[in-house]
Amino acid sequence: MSLYDDAVLVLKAYEDQEELRQAYLDHLEAHPDGMWKACHAGHITASALVIDPERDRVLLTLHRKLKMWLQMGGHCEPGDATLEAAALREATEESGIAGLTLLRGGPVRLDRHPIPAPCHWHFDVQYAVVAPPDAEHAISDESLDVRWFPYDEVADVADESVVRLLEATRARL
């Protein structure tokens, strides 16, 4: 099964955000290359919110280019077999934490947001992962900083998309 096929199956099984979910499926139907950064009409991305083992903090990255505190995530790569694998790879690479565990139940949220030209949209499929006990994070080349934030501080540093992802993750927990 291709990553494209996996994305279609994941999105068809996702039961929330019906209108947005359909927009993702319509995009993929119209753009067979819609999984890849080269698709200038927009492309699927995969991200994951990293939760600490005690489940009272999240690890956010200060994105180097955007200068914003965000969850870990990014573009799908040819070696990614599934969207879950892409989200887990991105979270591991950007957090420096090995042994992250995906929360069961598939994506937590979808978030479509505009990006600068030449592309137009990121169709982000958002997951959540739990860090192992005593996890040590590291700053990747894509980040200016990586830091744990208590749940009640996230709205002070991150935008609404991260706050919505945190709320949906907490409901799933």
N, C-alpha and C positions, 0 to 999 in steps of 0.2 A: 504494500500500500504506500502511496506517495504522501508526502507532507500535505499537499493540496487536498487529497482525499481524506486524510485525517482531519484537517481543518473543517471540511464540509460536514463530516460526521459529528465532530465536537460541537459545531454550531447548531446543527439540527437537533442535537440532544439537549442543548442549553435551553432551560425553560423560562428564563427571565428576560426582561428588556426586549420584548417581542419585536417591536418596530426596528430597533437598532440591530438586533440579531438578523432580521430579514435584510437589512441594508448590507450587512457583511456578506450574506449569502448571495445577494444580487451582485455585489461587487465581484466576488469570485467567479460567478457565472459569466459576467461580462469581460473579465480579465483573467484568462488562464495563467498569466504570470503574476497574479495579484498577491502571491506569497512573498515576492522578492522585492528588494529595494529598488531594482531597476524599473519597476512598474510605476511610471510617473503619475498615473491617476490615483495612486495610493496603494498601500500594501499592508498586509497583516503583520503585526508585531506581537511579541509575547513578553509578558512581564510577570513579576512575582513580588509580593509584599513579604518581607522576611520578618517573622514573629519570633521573639525570644522564647525559650522553653517554658518560662513561667507565665507566658502569655499576657504580659502587661506592658511590653515595649515593642516597637518596630525599628528595624534598621533601614535608614534612608541614605541615599547617596546625593551629594551635592554635585549635580551634573556639570561637567566641565564646560560644555558649550552653552547650555541653557541657563546656568547659574541659578538652578532651582533644586529644592529638595524633592526627590522623587523615589518611587519604588525602583527596584532593579529591573532592567529589561532592555529589549532592543530587537534588532532584526533577526529574522529566521535565516538559518544558514543551510547549505545543501546537505550537511551531515546530520541535521535534525530529523529524526524519524517521525516525531509527533510534536504538536504544540506544547504539550507538557514537557517534553524533553528540551525544547527551545527555551521555555520559561525557566526550567531548572538550570540549564547551562548558563543562561544570562545571569541568574541570581547567584550562582556559584562564582562565575567570573568576576562580577562586579562587587560582590561582598567579600570574596576571599575565603568564604566559609565552605569547607567540605562537609558532606554528610547532611545536607538540607533534605527535609522530607516534605513532599507535596501534601497539602490537605486533600483529603478524598472528596470526590463529588464534582470534579471538573472545574471549569473556570468559576471564579467568584464574581466577576463583572466583565463587561465590555466597555471600552471607552474609545470613541472616535474623536480625534482631535486634529486640527489643521497643523501643517508643518510648512516651513519655507520651501519655495521653488528650488529645484525643478519638480519635486513631488508635491502632492497636495494634501494627502491624508495619511495618518496612521490609524489603522483599524486594530487597536490593541486588545488582545485577549489576556485578561488579568487573572493570575492564580495567586495562591498564598502558600508559603512554605514555612516550616518550623525549623529553627536552628537547633543543633544538638547542644546538650549541656556543655558549658565551658567553651563555647565557640569563640574563636578569635577572628575578628574581621580585619580586612586590609583595604587600603585605598588602591583602586585600579587606575589604569591610564585614562579612563573615561570620567574619572571623578576628581573633584577638588578635595572632598572629604567624605567620610562615611561615619555615621553616628547613630547610636540608639536614642530613641525618643519615647518617653512615656506616652501612652495613648492620648492623654489629655493635653499634650503639647503639640501634637501633630498639626492641628488647625492653625497654630501660631506660626509654623514654619513652611507648611506645604500648601499647595493649591487645592481647590475643591475636588479635583479628580482623585487625589490621594486620600482625602478625607472620606469620600464616598467608598473608595476601595477598603479603607480601614473599617468603616461601618459595616460593610457587607461581609468582611472577613470575621469581624467579631460576632456577627449574627450566625455565621457558619460554625464558629468555634462553640 
